[in-house]
Amino acid sequence: MRRYEILPMNTVDFSATGTKAIMQNIAFILNTMKMTCPLDRSFGWEPDIDSPLDVSRALNESRIVEAISEQVRGAEVESVEWVKSDTLDGVISPKVKVLIYEE
């Protein structure tokens, strides 16, 4: 079991396998909001957009953990942190620390 820090996805590696594929799946979930994936509307996580920023962060942390737990096998979320937080624009960007069970 190893610990990794994962940010939202920038690129896709179509040949990813094993740990790299698990990390890519988690990064993809961080980038995907529910109802935006045409063939699987329940894929991703549902952000809280109407609450004050501090409340939204707490709700979003639990929703991210829930989405990863339900949609990715072989990984356990350790924590969710916010690496980018713009209070004027209401933009927050998560970083997830996970434990991935090695094959």
C-alpha positions in Angstrom: 0.0 0.0 0.0 1.4 3.4 -1.0 0.3 7.0 -0.5 -0.3 9.3 -3.4 -1.4 12.9 -3.9 -3.8 13.4 -6.8 -4.9 16.6 -8.5 -7.7 17.0 -11.1 -6.8 15.5 -14.5 -5.0 17.4 -17.3 -4.3 14.6 -19.8 -5.5 11.1 -20.5 -3.2 8.1 -20.8 -5.2 5.5 -22.7 -2.7 2.7 -22.0 -2.6 3.2 -18.2 -2.8 0.1 -16.1 -2.5 -0.9 -12.4 -1.7 2.0 -10.0 -1.4 4.5 -12.8 -5.0 3.6 -14.0 -6.4 4.0 -10.5 -4.7 7.4 -10.0 -6.0 8.5 -13.4 -9.6 7.3 -12.5 -9.5 9.4 -9.3 -8.2 12.4 -11.2 -10.9 12.0 -13.8 -13.6 11.9 -11.0 -12.2 15.2 -9.5 -12.7 16.8 -12.9 -16.2 15.4 -13.6 -19.4 16.8 -12.1 -22.4 14.5 -11.9 -24.8 14.7 -14.9 -22.1 15.8 -17.3 -21.0 12.3 -18.6 -23.5 11.4 -21.4 -23.4 7.6 -21.0 -23.2 7.6 -17.2 -25.0 10.5 -15.6 -24.2 9.3 -12.1 -20.4 9.3 -12.7 -18.4 12.0 -10.9 -19.3 14.1 -7.9 -21.9 16.6 -7.2 -20.4 20.0 -6.0 -22.2 22.2 -3.5 -22.6 25.6 -5.2 -25.1 27.5 -3.1 -23.4 27.5 0.3 -20.8 29.9 1.7 -17.3 28.9 0.8 -16.3 27.3 4.1 -19.5 25.2 4.3 -19.1 24.3 0.6 -15.6 23.0 1.2 -16.8 20.7 4.0 -19.7 19.4 2.0 -17.5 18.9 -1.1 -14.9 17.0 0.8 -17.5 14.4 1.9 -19.0 14.2 -1.6 -15.5 13.7 -3.2 -14.7 10.9 -0.7 -18.1 9.3 -1.3 -17.7 9.4 -5.1 -14.2 7.9 -5.1 -15.2 5.2 -2.6 -18.2 4.2 -4.8 -16.5 4.4 -8.2 -12.9 3.3 -7.7 -11.7 -0.1 -6.4 -8.3 -0.5 -4.8 -8.0 3.0 -3.3 -8.8 4.5 0.1 -9.2 8.3 0.5 -7.0 9.6 3.3 -7.8 13.3 3.0 -9.1 16.1 0.7 -7.3 19.5 0.7 -8.0 22.6 -1.3 -4.9 23.7 -3.3 -6.7 26.6 -5.1 -9.2 28.7 -3.4 -10.4 32.0 -4.9 -13.0 33.4 -2.5 -13.9 36.3 -4.9 -14.8 34.0 -7.8 -15.9 31.0 -5.6 -13.4 28.7 -7.3 -12.0 25.8 -5.3 -9.7 23.0 -6.6 -9.2 19.8 -4.6 -6.1 17.7 -4.0 -6.8 14.1 -2.7 -4.4 12.0 -0.7 -5.2 8.3 -1.2 -3.8 5.0 -0.2 -3.6 2.6 -3.2 -3.3 -1.1 -2.7 -0.4 -2.3 -4.8 -0.8 -5.4 -7.0 
